[in-house]
Amino acid sequence: MDKSVALKKKYNSLLQREKKACLYLDNKNIKLEVIEKSYIPEYQKIIIELSEVGKQIKGATKDELSNGFKT
């Protein structure tokens, strides 16, 4: 598999996790203490990895970085 294709698939997977995490973190039924202790650190890891992988993909457009890549 081409390295750029592998990076795009990994990016898409991370982007999907990030979007699901955002929905979860916006849930008003979950106590703030629970979110702060266990979910914020994991969300930060996802965002950091998403950024690192995104930087490795040459020629990525803003739309692709926001919505994912068609692979």
PQR file of N, CA, C, O and H, with PARSE charges and radii, in Angstrom:
ATOM      1  N   MET A   1       0.852  -1.179   0.000 -0.4000 1.5000
ATOM      2  CA  MET A   1       0.000   0.000   0.000 -0.0000 2.0000
ATOM      3  C   MET A   1       0.896   1.238   0.000  0.5500 1.7000
ATOM      4  O   MET A   1       1.887   1.302   0.726 -0.5500 1.4000
ATOM      5  N   ASP A   2       0.539   2.199  -0.808 -0.4000 1.5000
ATOM      6  CA  ASP A   2       1.259   3.467  -0.901 -0.0000 2.0000
ATOM      7  C   ASP A   2       1.209   4.178   0.450  0.5500 1.7000
ATOM      8  O   ASP A   2       0.189   4.155   1.138 -0.5500 1.4000
ATOM      9  H   ASP A   2      -0.267   2.147  -1.398  0.4000 1.0000
ATOM     10  N   LYS A   3       2.319   4.807   0.819 -0.4000 1.5000
ATOM     11  CA  LYS A   3       2.397   5.489   2.118 -0.0000 2.0000
ATOM     12  C   LYS A   3       1.331   6.580   2.242  0.5500 1.7000
ATOM     13  O   LYS A   3       0.733   6.734   3.307 -0.5500 1.4000
ATOM     14  H   LYS A   3       3.148   4.826   0.260  0.4000 1.0000
ATOM     15  N   SER A   4       1.087   7.340   1.168 -0.4000 1.5000
ATOM     16  CA  SER A   4       0.091   8.411   1.240 -0.0000 2.0000
ATOM     17  C   SER A   4      -1.317   7.858   1.439  0.5500 1.7000
ATOM     18  O   SER A   4      -2.134   8.467   2.130 -0.5500 1.4000
ATOM     19  H   SER A   4       1.574   7.215   0.304  0.4000 1.0000
ATOM     20  N   VAL A   5      -1.599   6.712   0.838 -0.4000 1.5000
ATOM     21  CA  VAL A   5      -2.912   6.080   1.014 -0.0000 2.0000
ATOM     22  C   VAL A   5      -3.062   5.614   2.458  0.5500 1.7000
ATOM     23  O   VAL A   5      -4.124   5.782   3.057 -0.5500 1.4000
ATOM     24  H   VAL A   5      -0.935   6.218   0.276  0.4000 1.0000
ATOM     25  N   ALA A   6      -2.013   5.035   3.014 -0.4000 1.5000
ATOM     26  CA  ALA A   6      -2.044   4.571   4.404 -0.0000 2.0000
ATOM     27  C   ALA A   6      -2.239   5.755   5.356  0.5500 1.7000
ATOM     28  O   ALA A   6      -3.002   5.662   6.317 -0.5500 1.4000
ATOM     29  H   ALA A   6      -1.150   4.898   2.527  0.4000 1.0000
ATOM     30  N   LEU A   7      -1.553   6.858   5.087 -0.4000 1.5000
ATOM     31  CA  LEU A   7      -1.711   8.051   5.935 -0.0000 2.0000
ATOM     32  C   LEU A   7      -3.131   8.601   5.848  0.5500 1.7000
ATOM     33  O   LEU A   7      -3.710   9.004   6.856 -0.5500 1.4000
ATOM     34  H   LEU A   7      -0.933   6.933   4.305  0.4000 1.0000
ATOM     35  N   LYS A   8      -3.687   8.615   4.644 -0.4000 1.5000
ATOM     36  CA  LYS A   8      -5.054   9.125   4.466 -0.0000 2.0000
ATOM     37  C   LYS A   8      -6.065   8.243   5.189  0.5500 1.7000
ATOM     38  O   LYS A   8      -7.012   8.754   5.787 -0.5500 1.4000
ATOM     39  H   LYS A   8      -3.217   8.288   3.824  0.4000 1.0000
ATOM     40  N   LYS A   9      -5.879   6.933   5.142 -0.4000 1.5000
ATOM     41  CA  LYS A   9      -6.784   6.023   5.855 -0.0000 2.0000
ATOM     42  C   LYS A   9      -6.672   6.218   7.361  0.5500 1.7000
ATOM     43  O   LYS A   9      -7.676   6.225   8.073 -0.5500 1.4000
ATOM     44  H   LYS A   9      -5.110   6.518   4.656  0.4000 1.0000
ATOM     45  N   LYS A  10      -5.444   6.375   7.836 -0.4000 1.5000
ATOM     46  CA  LYS A  10      -5.242   6.614   9.267 -0.0000 2.0000
ATOM     47  C   LYS A  10      -5.879   7.944   9.661  0.5500 1.7000
ATOM     48  O   LYS A  10      -6.531   8.036  10.702 -0.5500 1.4000
ATOM     49  H   LYS A  10      -4.628   6.369   7.257  0.4000 1.0000
ATOM     50  N   TYR A  11      -5.693   8.978   8.833 -0.4000 1.5000
ATOM     51  CA  TYR A  11      -6.274  10.291   9.103 -0.0000 2.0000
ATOM     52  C   TYR A  11      -7.798  10.188   9.171  0.5500 1.7000
ATOM     53  O   TYR A  11      -8.423  10.719  10.089 -0.5500 1.4000
ATOM     54  H   TYR A  11      -5.164   8.904   7.988  0.4000 1.0000
ATOM     55  N   ASN A  12      -8.386   9.502   8.195 -0.4000 1.5000
ATOM     56  CA  ASN A  12      -9.848   9.350   8.178 -0.0000 2.0000
ATOM     57  C   ASN A  12     -10.347   8.656   9.447  0.5500 1.7000
ATOM     58  O   ASN A  12     -11.367   9.045  10.017 -0.5500 1.4000
ATOM     59  H   ASN A  12      -7.878   9.071   7.449  0.4000 1.0000
ATOM     60  N   SER A  13      -9.627   7.640   9.877 -0.4000 1.5000
ATOM     61  CA  SER A  13     -10.003   6.918  11.094 -0.0000 2.0000
ATOM     62  C   SER A  13      -9.931   7.835  12.319  0.5500 1.7000
ATOM     63  O   SER A  13     -10.838   7.850  13.151 -0.5500 1.4000
ATOM     64  H   SER A  13      -8.799   7.324   9.415  0.4000 1.0000
ATOM     65  N   LEU A  14      -8.846   8.592  12.413 -0.4000 1.5000
ATOM     66  CA  LEU A  14      -8.695   9.529  13.543 -0.0000 2.0000
ATOM     67  C   LEU A  14      -9.754  10.625  13.488  0.5500 1.7000
ATOM     68  O   LEU A  14     -10.296  11.022  14.520 -0.5500 1.4000
ATOM     69  H   LEU A  14      -8.109   8.580  11.737  0.4000 1.0000
ATOM     70  N   LEU A  15     -10.048  11.112  12.289 -0.4000 1.5000
ATOM     71  CA  LEU A  15     -11.059  12.160  12.133 -0.0000 2.0000
ATOM     72  C   LEU A  15     -12.431  11.658  12.586  0.5500 1.7000
ATOM     73  O   LEU A  15     -13.190  12.391  13.221 -0.5500 1.4000
ATOM     74  H   LEU A  15      -9.608  10.790  11.450  0.4000 1.0000
ATOM     75  N   GLN A  16     -12.738  10.418  12.258 -0.4000 1.5000
ATOM     76  CA  GLN A  16     -13.998   9.815  12.688 -0.0000 2.0000
ATOM     77  C   GLN A  16     -14.051   9.722  14.213  0.5500 1.7000
ATOM     78  O   GLN A  16     -15.078  10.030  14.819 -0.5500 1.4000
ATOM     79  H   GLN A  16     -12.122   9.823  11.742  0.4000 1.0000
ATOM     80  N   ARG A  17     -12.956   9.303  14.828 -0.4000 1.5000
ATOM     81  CA  ARG A  17     -12.887   9.235  16.302 -0.0000 2.0000
ATOM     82  C   ARG A  17     -13.053  10.621  16.921  0.5500 1.7000
ATOM     83  O   ARG A  17     -13.736  10.779  17.933 -0.5500 1.4000
ATOM     84  H   ARG A  17     -12.122   9.053  14.336  0.4000 1.0000
ATOM     85  N   GLU A  18     -12.423  11.627  16.303 -0.4000 1.5000
ATOM     86  CA  GLU A  18     -12.508  12.993  16.820 -0.0000 2.0000
ATOM     87  C   GLU A  18     -13.942  13.510  16.756  0.5500 1.7000
ATOM     88  O   GLU A  18     -14.420  14.147  17.695 -0.5500 1.4000
ATOM     89  H   GLU A  18     -11.869  11.498  15.481  0.4000 1.0000
ATOM     90  N   LYS A  19     -14.621  13.239  15.657 -0.4000 1.5000
ATOM     91  CA  LYS A  19     -16.012  13.698  15.518 -0.0000 2.0000
ATOM     92  C   LYS A  19     -16.930  13.001  16.516  0.5500 1.7000
ATOM     93  O   LYS A  19     -17.819  13.633  17.087 -0.5500 1.4000
ATOM     94  H   LYS A  19     -14.233  12.722  14.894  0.4000 1.0000
ATOM     95  N   LYS A  20     -16.720  11.693  16.732 -0.4000 1.5000
ATOM     96  CA  LYS A  20     -17.514  10.967  17.724 -0.0000 2.0000
ATOM     97  C   LYS A  20     -17.230  11.496  19.128  0.5500 1.7000
ATOM     98  O   LYS A  20     -18.141  11.624  19.945 -0.5500 1.4000
ATOM     99  H   LYS A  20     -15.998  11.179  16.268  0.4000 1.0000
ATOM    100  N   ALA A  21     -15.970  11.799  19.402 -0.4000 1.5000
ATOM    101  CA  ALA A  21     -15.597  12.332  20.712 -0.0000 2.0000
ATOM    102  C   ALA A  21     -16.250  13.690  20.946  0.5500 1.7000
ATOM    103  O   ALA A  21     -16.695  13.983  22.056 -0.5500 1.4000
ATOM    104  H   ALA A  21     -15.230  11.694  18.738  0.4000 1.0000
ATOM    105  N   CYS A  22     -16.308  14.513  19.912 -0.4000 1.5000
ATOM    106  CA  CYS A  22     -16.961  15.823  20.046 -0.0000 2.0000
ATOM    107  C   CYS A  22     -18.436  15.665  20.410  0.5500 1.7000
ATOM    108  O   CYS A  22     -18.952  16.372  21.276 -0.5500 1.4000
ATOM    109  H   CYS A  22     -15.946  14.275  19.011  0.4000 1.0000
ATOM    110  N   LEU A  23     -19.096  14.743  19.747 -0.4000 1.5000
ATOM    111  CA  LEU A  23     -20.508  14.503  20.057 -0.0000 2.0000
ATOM    112  C   LEU A  23     -20.670  14.040  21.505  0.5500 1.7000
ATOM    113  O   LEU A  23     -21.581  14.474  22.209 -0.5500 1.4000
ATOM    114  H   LEU A  23     -18.676  14.169  19.043  0.4000 1.0000
ATOM    115  N   TYR A  24     -19.779  13.158  21.934 -0.4000 1.5000
ATOM    116  CA  TYR A  24     -19.844  12.655  23.302 -0.0000 2.0000
ATOM    117  C   TYR A  24     -19.592  13.780  24.308  0.5500 1.7000
ATOM    118  O   TYR A  24     -20.301  13.903  25.307 -0.5500 1.4000
ATOM    119  H   TYR A  24     -19.039  12.805  21.362  0.4000 1.0000
ATOM    120  N   LEU A  25     -18.582  14.590  24.033 -0.4000 1.5000
ATOM    121  CA  LEU A  25     -18.235  15.664  24.962 -0.0000 2.0000
ATOM    122  C   LEU A  25     -19.308  16.741  25.026  0.5500 1.7000
ATOM    123  O   LEU A  25     -19.397  17.463  26.019 -0.5500 1.4000
ATOM    124  H   LEU A  25     -18.006  14.489  23.222  0.4000 1.0000
ATOM    125  N   ASP A  26     -20.114  16.859  23.992 -0.4000 1.5000
ATOM    126  CA  ASP A  26     -21.209  17.828  23.983 -0.0000 2.0000
ATOM    127  C   ASP A  26     -22.457  17.321  24.707  0.5500 1.7000
ATOM    128  O   ASP A  26     -23.416  18.072  24.890 -0.5500 1.4000
ATOM    129  H   ASP A  26     -20.041  16.273  23.185  0.4000 1.0000
ATOM    130  N   ASN A  27     -22.449  16.055  25.117 -0.4000 1.5000
ATOM    131  CA  ASN A  27     -23.593  15.457  25.791 -0.0000 2.0000
ATOM    132  C   ASN A  27     -23.795  16.121  27.162  0.5500 1.7000
ATOM    133  O   ASN A  27     -22.926  16.046  28.030 -0.5500 1.4000
ATOM    134  H   ASN A  27     -21.670  15.446  24.968  0.4000 1.0000
ATOM    135  N   LYS A  28     -24.907  16.746  27.334 -0.4000 1.5000
ATOM    136  CA  LYS A  28     -25.203  17.485  28.579 -0.0000 2.0000
ATOM    137  C   LYS A  28     -25.549  16.562  29.747  0.5500 1.7000
ATOM    138  O   LYS A  28     -25.609  17.010  30.892 -0.5500 1.4000
ATOM    139  H   LYS A  28     -25.613  16.807  26.628  0.4000 1.0000
ATOM    140  N   ASN A  29     -25.776  15.280  29.467 -0.4000 1.5000
ATOM    141  CA  ASN A  29     -26.140  14.336  30.522 -0.0000 2.0000
ATOM    142  C   ASN A  29     -24.937  13.749  31.253  0.5500 1.7000
ATOM    143  O   ASN A  29     -25.100  13.032  32.240 -0.5500 1.4000
ATOM    144  H   ASN A  29     -25.727  14.915  28.537  0.4000 1.0000
ATOM    145  N   ILE A  30     -23.746  14.045  30.780 -0.4000 1.5000
ATOM    146  CA  ILE A  30     -22.541  13.514  31.397 -0.0000 2.0000
ATOM    147  C   ILE A  30     -21.937  14.572  32.306  0.5500 1.7000
ATOM    148  O   ILE A  30     -21.794  15.732  31.920 -0.5500 1.4000
ATOM    149  H   ILE A  30     -23.614  14.627  29.978  0.4000 1.0000
ATOM    150  N   LYS A  31     -21.586  14.162  33.510 -0.4000 1.5000
ATOM    151  CA  LYS A  31     -21.042  15.110  34.481 -0.0000 2.0000
ATOM    152  C   LYS A  31     -19.681  15.629  34.023  0.5500 1.7000
ATOM    153  O   LYS A  31     -18.865  14.885  33.479 -0.5500 1.4000
ATOM    154  H   LYS A  31     -21.702  13.220  33.824  0.4000 1.0000
ATOM    155  N   LEU A  32     -19.459  16.903  34.254 -0.4000 1.5000
ATOM    156  CA  LEU A  32     -18.222  17.557  33.854 -0.0000 2.0000
ATOM    157  C   LEU A  32     -16.997  16.899  34.477  0.5500 1.7000
ATOM    158  O   LEU A  32     -15.955  16.791  33.831 -0.5500 1.4000
ATOM    159  H   LEU A  32     -20.122  17.507  34.696  0.4000 1.0000
ATOM    160  N   GLU A  33     -17.117  16.462  35.724 -0.4000 1.5000
ATOM    161  CA  GLU A  33     -15.980  15.824  36.403 -0.0000 2.0000
ATOM    162  C   GLU A  33     -15.536  14.555  35.672  0.5500 1.7000
ATOM    163  O   GLU A  33     -14.342  14.276  35.559 -0.5500 1.4000
ATOM    164  H   GLU A  33     -17.964  16.550  36.248  0.4000 1.0000
ATOM    165  N   VAL A  34     -16.500  13.805  35.186 -0.4000 1.5000
ATOM    166  CA  VAL A  34     -16.204  12.565  34.468 -0.0000 2.0000
ATOM    167  C   VAL A  34     -15.483  12.885  33.166  0.5500 1.7000
ATOM    168  O   VAL A  34     -14.504  12.230  32.809 -0.5500 1.4000
ATOM    169  H   VAL A  34     -17.469  14.032  35.278  0.4000 1.0000
ATOM    170  N   ILE A  35     -15.968  13.880  32.474 -0.4000 1.5000
ATOM    171  CA  ILE A  35     -15.358  14.275  31.203 -0.0000 2.0000
ATOM    172  C   ILE A  35     -13.933  14.757  31.420  0.5500 1.7000
ATOM    173  O   ILE A  35     -13.022  14.361  30.693 -0.5500 1.4000
ATOM    174  H   ILE A  35     -16.764  14.412  32.764  0.4000 1.0000
ATOM    175  N   GLU A  36     -13.740  15.601  32.405 -0.4000 1.5000
ATOM    176  CA  GLU A  36     -12.408  16.171  32.653 -0.0000 2.0000
ATOM    177  C   GLU A  36     -11.377  15.108  33.024  0.5500 1.7000
ATOM    178  O   GLU A  36     -10.233  15.163  32.573 -0.5500 1.4000
ATOM    179  H   GLU A  36     -14.480  15.923  32.996  0.4000 1.0000
ATOM    180  N   LYS A  37     -11.778  14.155  33.833 -0.4000 1.5000
ATOM    181  CA  LYS A  37     -10.830  13.145  34.315 -0.0000 2.0000
ATOM    182  C   LYS A  37     -10.457  12.116  33.262  0.5500 1.7000
ATOM    183  O   LYS A  37      -9.288  11.757  33.126 -0.5500 1.4000
ATOM    184  H   LYS A  37     -12.708  14.110  34.199  0.4000 1.0000
ATOM    185  N   SER A  38     -11.431  11.649  32.531 -0.4000 1.5000
ATOM    186  CA  SER A  38     -11.129  10.508  31.671 -0.0000 2.0000
ATOM    187  C   SER A  38     -11.205  10.780  30.169  0.5500 1.7000
ATOM    188  O   SER A  38     -10.511  10.119  29.397 -0.5500 1.4000
ATOM    189  H   SER A  38     -12.381  11.940  32.641  0.4000 1.0000
ATOM    190  N   TYR A  39     -12.013  11.714  29.746 -0.4000 1.5000
ATOM    191  CA  TYR A  39     -12.219  11.875  28.312 -0.0000 2.0000
ATOM    192  C   TYR A  39     -11.395  12.987  27.677  0.5500 1.7000
ATOM    193  O   TYR A  39     -10.989  12.862  26.521 -0.5500 1.4000
ATOM    194  H   TYR A  39     -12.576  12.252  30.373  0.4000 1.0000
ATOM    195  N   ILE A  40     -11.143  14.054  28.393 -0.4000 1.5000
ATOM    196  CA  ILE A  40     -10.350  15.152  27.838 -0.0000 2.0000
ATOM    197  C   ILE A  40      -8.928  14.695  27.491  0.5500 1.7000
ATOM    198  O   ILE A  40      -8.449  15.017  26.404 -0.5500 1.4000
ATOM    199  H   ILE A  40     -11.472  14.155  29.331  0.4000 1.0000
ATOM    200  N   PRO A  41      -8.238  13.963  28.362 -0.5600 1.5000
ATOM    201  CA  PRO A  41      -6.884  13.510  27.982  0.2800 2.0000
ATOM    202  C   PRO A  41      -6.880  12.638  26.719  0.5500 1.7000
ATOM    203  O   PRO A  41      -5.989  12.775  25.881 -0.5500 1.4000
ATOM    204  N   GLU A  42      -7.845  11.765  26.579 -0.4000 1.5000
ATOM    205  CA  GLU A  42      -7.920  10.910  25.392 -0.0000 2.0000
ATOM    206  C   GLU A  42      -8.235  11.745  24.154  0.5500 1.7000
ATOM    207  O   GLU A  42      -7.677  11.512  23.082 -0.5500 1.4000
ATOM    208  H   GLU A  42      -8.569  11.654  27.260  0.4000 1.0000
ATOM    209  N   TYR A  43      -9.121  12.707  24.305 -0.4000 1.5000
ATOM    210  CA  TYR A  43      -9.458  13.605  23.193 -0.0000 2.0000
ATOM    211  C   TYR A  43      -8.221  14.380  22.739  0.5500 1.7000
ATOM    212  O   TYR A  43      -7.998  14.554  21.541 -0.5500 1.4000
ATOM    213  H   TYR A  43      -9.574  12.896  25.176  0.4000 1.0000
ATOM    214  N   GLN A  44      -7.430  14.836  23.686 -0.4000 1.5000
ATOM    215  CA  GLN A  44      -6.209  15.558  23.345 -0.0000 2.0000
ATOM    216  C   GLN A  44      -5.229  14.675  22.571  0.5500 1.7000
ATOM    217  O   GLN A  44      -4.574  15.148  21.642 -0.5500 1.4000
ATOM    218  H   GLN A  44      -7.611  14.694  24.659  0.4000 1.0000
ATOM    219  N   LYS A  45      -5.124  13.406  22.941 -0.4000 1.5000
ATOM    220  CA  LYS A  45      -4.254  12.471  22.220 -0.0000 2.0000
ATOM    221  C   LYS A  45      -4.715  12.322  20.773  0.5500 1.7000
ATOM    222  O   LYS A  45      -3.898  12.306  19.853 -0.5500 1.4000
ATOM    223  H   LYS A  45      -5.657  13.021  23.695  0.4000 1.0000
ATOM    224  N   ILE A  46      -6.021  12.213  20.579 -0.4000 1.5000
ATOM    225  CA  ILE A  46      -6.581  12.071  19.237 -0.0000 2.0000
ATOM    226  C   ILE A  46      -6.247  13.302  18.401  0.5500 1.7000
ATOM    227  O   ILE A  46      -5.816  13.179  17.255 -0.5500 1.4000
ATOM    228  H   ILE A  46      -6.685  12.225  21.326  0.4000 1.0000
ATOM    229  N   ILE A  47      -6.444  14.482  18.971 -0.4000 1.5000
ATOM    230  CA  ILE A  47      -6.204  15.730  18.254 -0.0000 2.0000
ATOM    231  C   ILE A  47      -4.724  15.872  17.877  0.5500 1.7000
ATOM    232  O   ILE A  47      -4.399  16.284  16.763 -0.5500 1.4000
ATOM    233  H   ILE A  47      -6.794  14.582  19.902  0.4000 1.0000
ATOM    234  N   ILE A  48      -3.850  15.535  18.795 -0.4000 1.5000
ATOM    235  CA  ILE A  48      -2.409  15.636  18.517 -0.0000 2.0000
ATOM    236  C   ILE A  48      -2.018  14.696  17.385  0.5500 1.7000
ATOM    237  O   ILE A  48      -1.309  15.092  16.460 -0.5500 1.4000
ATOM    238  H   ILE A  48      -4.113  15.200  19.700  0.4000 1.0000
ATOM    239  N   GLU A  49      -2.483  13.448  17.459 -0.4000 1.5000
ATOM    240  CA  GLU A  49      -2.148  12.479  16.411 -0.0000 2.0000
ATOM    241  C   GLU A  49      -2.764  12.885  15.070  0.5500 1.7000
ATOM    242  O   GLU A  49      -2.138  12.725  14.022 -0.5500 1.4000
ATOM    243  H   GLU A  49      -3.058  13.127  18.211  0.4000 1.0000
ATOM    244  N   LEU A  50      -3.976  13.402  15.107 -0.4000 1.5000
ATOM    245  CA  LEU A  50      -4.645  13.877  13.894 -0.0000 2.0000
ATOM    246  C   LEU A  50      -3.818  14.976  13.235  0.5500 1.7000
ATOM    247  O   LEU A  50      -3.628  14.974  12.019 -0.5500 1.4000
ATOM    248  H   LEU A  50      -4.485  13.532  15.958  0.4000 1.0000
ATOM    249  N   SER A  51      -3.335  15.896  14.028 -0.4000 1.5000
ATOM    250  CA  SER A  51      -2.507  16.990  13.521 -0.0000 2.0000
ATOM    251  C   SER A  51      -1.204  16.473  12.928  0.5500 1.7000
ATOM    252  O   SER A  51      -0.794  16.905  11.851 -0.5500 1.4000
ATOM    253  H   SER A  51      -3.488  15.898  15.016  0.4000 1.0000
ATOM    254  N   GLU A  52      -0.557  15.552  13.627 -0.4000 1.5000
ATOM    255  CA  GLU A  52       0.722  14.999  13.150 -0.0000 2.0000
ATOM    256  C   GLU A  52       0.555  14.258  11.831  0.5500 1.7000
ATOM    257  O   GLU A  52       1.371  14.411  10.922 -0.5500 1.4000
ATOM    258  H   GLU A  52      -0.891  15.200  14.502  0.4000 1.0000
ATOM    259  N   VAL A  53      -0.487  13.464  11.725 -0.4000 1.5000
ATOM    260  CA  VAL A  53      -0.722  12.708  10.486 -0.0000 2.0000
ATOM    261  C   VAL A  53      -1.098  13.679   9.366  0.5500 1.7000
ATOM    262  O   VAL A  53      -0.633  13.529   8.236 -0.5500 1.4000
ATOM    263  H   VAL A  53      -1.150  13.339  12.463  0.4000 1.0000
ATOM    264  N   GLY A  54      -1.926  14.660   9.667 -0.4000 1.5000
ATOM    265  CA  GLY A  54      -2.325  15.652   8.667 -0.0000 2.0000
ATOM    266  C   GLY A  54      -1.150  16.402   8.078  0.5500 1.7000
ATOM    267  O   GLY A  54      -1.145  16.708   6.886 -0.5500 1.4000
ATOM    268  H   GLY A  54      -2.304  14.782  10.585  0.4000 1.0000
ATOM    269  N   LYS A  55      -0.167  16.700   8.886 -0.4000 1.5000
ATOM    270  CA  LYS A  55       1.028  17.410   8.415 -0.0000 2.0000
ATOM    271  C   LYS A  55       1.867  16.552   7.468  0.5500 1.7000
ATOM    272  O   LYS A  55       2.612  17.087   6.646 -0.5500 1.4000
ATOM    273  H   LYS A  55      -0.171  16.452   9.854  0.4000 1.0000
ATOM    274  N   GLN A  56       1.754  15.253   7.575 -0.4000 1.5000
ATOM    275  CA  GLN A  56       2.542  14.343   6.732 -0.0000 2.0000
ATOM    276  C   GLN A  56       1.924  14.127   5.348  0.5500 1.7000
ATOM    277  O   GLN A  56       2.579  13.603   4.447 -0.5500 1.4000
ATOM    278  H   GLN A  56       1.150  14.819   8.243  0.4000 1.0000
ATOM    279  N   ILE A  57       0.673  14.528   5.187 -0.4000 1.5000
ATOM    280  CA  ILE A  57      -0.024  14.307   3.917 -0.0000 2.0000
ATOM    281  C   ILE A  57       0.210  15.527   3.027  0.5500 1.7000
ATOM    282  O   ILE A  57      -0.309  16.613   3.285 -0.5500 1.4000
ATOM    283  H   ILE A  57       0.141  14.953   5.919  0.4000 1.0000
ATOM    284  N   LYS A  58       0.991  15.325   1.991 -0.4000 1.5000
ATOM    285  CA  LYS A  58       1.354  16.403   1.078 -0.0000 2.0000
ATOM    286  C   LYS A  58       0.166  16.799   0.207  0.5500 1.7000
ATOM    287  O   LYS A  58      -0.539  15.939  -0.321 -0.5500 1.4000
ATOM    288  H   LYS A  58       1.412  14.443   1.782  0.4000 1.0000
ATOM    289  N   GLY A  59      -0.051  18.107   0.059 -0.4000 1.5000
ATOM    290  CA  GLY A  59      -1.078  18.612  -0.843 -0.0000 2.0000
ATOM    291  C   GLY A  59      -2.502  18.472  -0.344  0.5500 1.7000
ATOM    292  O   GLY A  59      -3.437  18.573  -1.137 -0.5500 1.4000
ATOM    293  H   GLY A  59       0.522  18.805   0.487  0.4000 1.0000
ATOM    294  N   ALA A  60      -2.694  18.246   0.938 -0.4000 1.5000
ATOM    295  CA  ALA A  60      -4.048  18.102   1.486 -0.0000 2.0000
ATOM    296  C   ALA A  60      -4.763  19.450   1.469  0.5500 1.7000
ATOM    297  O   ALA A  60      -4.176  20.474   1.818 -0.5500 1.4000
ATOM    298  H   ALA A  60      -1.934  18.164   1.582  0.4000 1.0000
ATOM    299  N   THR A  61      -6.020  19.447   1.065 -0.4000 1.5000
ATOM    300  CA  THR A  61      -6.805  20.675   1.055 -0.0000 2.0000
ATOM    301  C   THR A  61      -7.490  20.860   2.405  0.5500 1.7000
ATOM    302  O   THR A  61      -7.570  19.927   3.204 -0.5500 1.4000
ATOM    303  H   THR A  61      -6.498  18.615   0.782  0.4000 1.0000
ATOM    304  N   LYS A  62      -7.977  22.063   2.649 -0.4000 1.5000
ATOM    305  CA  LYS A  62      -8.703  22.328   3.899 -0.0000 2.0000
ATOM    306  C   LYS A  62      -9.948  21.458   3.986  0.5500 1.7000
ATOM    307  O   LYS A  62     -10.300  20.970   5.059 -0.5500 1.4000
ATOM    308  H   LYS A  62      -7.912  22.821   2.000  0.4000 1.0000
ATOM    309  N   ASP A  63     -10.611  21.267   2.850 -0.4000 1.5000
ATOM    310  CA  ASP A  63     -11.813  20.432   2.831 -0.0000 2.0000
ATOM    311  C   ASP A  63     -11.469  18.989   3.205  0.5500 1.7000
ATOM    312  O   ASP A  63     -12.195  18.359   3.975 -0.5500 1.4000
ATOM    313  H   ASP A  63     -10.325  21.664   1.977  0.4000 1.0000
ATOM    314  N   GLU A  64     -10.381  18.471   2.671 -0.4000 1.5000
ATOM    315  CA  GLU A  64      -9.978  17.093   2.993 -0.0000 2.0000
ATOM    316  C   GLU A  64      -9.598  16.969   4.471  0.5500 1.7000
ATOM    317  O   GLU A  64      -9.915  15.966   5.110 -0.5500 1.4000
ATOM    318  H   GLU A  64      -9.792  18.983   2.046  0.4000 1.0000
ATOM    319  N   LEU A  65      -8.928  17.972   5.007 -0.4000 1.5000
ATOM    320  CA  LEU A  65      -8.549  17.924   6.414 -0.0000 2.0000
ATOM    321  C   LEU A  65      -9.762  18.069   7.333  0.5500 1.7000
ATOM    322  O   LEU A  65      -9.756  17.569   8.457 -0.5500 1.4000
ATOM    323  H   LEU A  65      -8.671  18.787   4.488  0.4000 1.0000
ATOM    324  N   SER A  66     -10.791  18.746   6.858 -0.4000 1.5000
ATOM    325  CA  SER A  66     -12.002  18.917   7.677 -0.0000 2.0000
ATOM    326  C   SER A  66     -12.970  17.750   7.549  0.5500 1.7000
ATOM    327  O   SER A  66     -13.634  17.373   8.514 -0.5500 1.4000
ATOM    328  H   SER A  66     -10.796  19.152   5.945  0.4000 1.0000
ATOM    329  N   ASN A  67     -13.046  17.178   6.346 -0.4000 1.5000
ATOM    330  CA  ASN A  67     -14.077  16.171   6.077 -0.0000 2.0000
ATOM    331  C   ASN A  67     -13.537  14.778   5.769  0.5500 1.7000
ATOM    332  O   ASN A  67     -14.310  13.826   5.656 -0.5500 1.4000
ATOM    333  H   ASN A  67     -12.506  17.484   5.562  0.4000 1.0000
ATOM    334  N   GLY A  68     -12.238  14.653   5.635 -0.4000 1.5000
ATOM    335  CA  GLY A  68     -11.648  13.365   5.326 -0.0000 2.0000
ATOM    336  C   GLY A  68     -11.298  13.213   3.862  0.5500 1.7000
ATOM    337  O   GLY A  68     -11.675  14.029   3.022 -0.5500 1.4000
ATOM    338  H   GLY A  68     -11.610  15.426   5.727  0.4000 1.0000
ATOM    339  N   PHE A  69     -10.575  12.158   3.580 -0.4000 1.5000
ATOM    340  CA  PHE A  69     -10.089  11.880   2.234 -0.0000 2.0000
ATOM    341  C   PHE A  69     -10.927  10.799   1.588  0.5500 1.7000
ATOM    342  O   PHE A  69     -11.401   9.882   2.259 -0.5500 1.4000
ATOM    343  H   PHE A  69     -10.269  11.495   4.263  0.4000 1.0000
ATOM    344  N   LYS A  70     -11.111  10.910   0.277 -0.4000 1.5000
ATOM    345  CA  LYS A  70     -11.780   9.852  -0.477 -0.0000 2.0000
ATOM    346  C   LYS A  70     -10.700   8.865  -0.892  0.5500 1.7000
ATOM    347  O   LYS A  70      -9.816   9.188  -1.685 -0.5500 1.4000
ATOM    348  H   LYS A  70     -10.726  11.655  -0.268  0.4000 1.0000
ATOM    349  N   THR A  71     -10.785   7.665  -0.350 -0.4000 1.5000
ATOM    350  CA  THR A  71      -9.753   6.666  -0.672 -0.0000 2.0000
ATOM    351  C   THR A  71     -10.343   5.470  -1.366  0.5500 1.7000
ATOM    352  O   THR A  71      -9.619   4.535  -1.707 -0.5500 1.4000
ATOM    353  H   THR A  71     -11.504   7.402   0.293  0.4000 1.0000
TER
END
